[in-house]
Amino acid sequence: MHHSKMNCCETCQVYWTCETKWYRGEKGEENACCPICNYFKVCTAEKSKEEKDLKPR
């Protein structure tokens, strides 16, 4: 199953100091949400539900 990536959000507890986010920014990589964020599991579950609801039946 293909899951689209979510971008980091400013409500993340480490958004402004996240080494992963800064590293990706310096390398020009996508600023995707990662397991460091407290909201990662919640966001992933919501994204999966949205994708499931959008699929034709």
Order of alpha helices (4+ residues) and beta strands (2+ residues): alpha-alpha
